[in-house]
Amino acid sequence: MDTKRDIYLNRLISRKNNGLIKIITGIRRCGKSYLLDPISMTISIRL
């Protein structure tokens, strides 16, 4: 089962270059790493 997290992902992407550190919190196995995967893929493609 794949949960859509487009709202959260778009919020992170829009605030990516504002100079602040982003902290993603949540209970175990709620999808924190899954949320960061698309962002890390775009960073690795640019390098």
Secondary structure by P-SEA (a helix, b strand, c coil): ccccaaaaaaaaaaaccccbbbbbbbcccccccccaaaaaaaaaaac
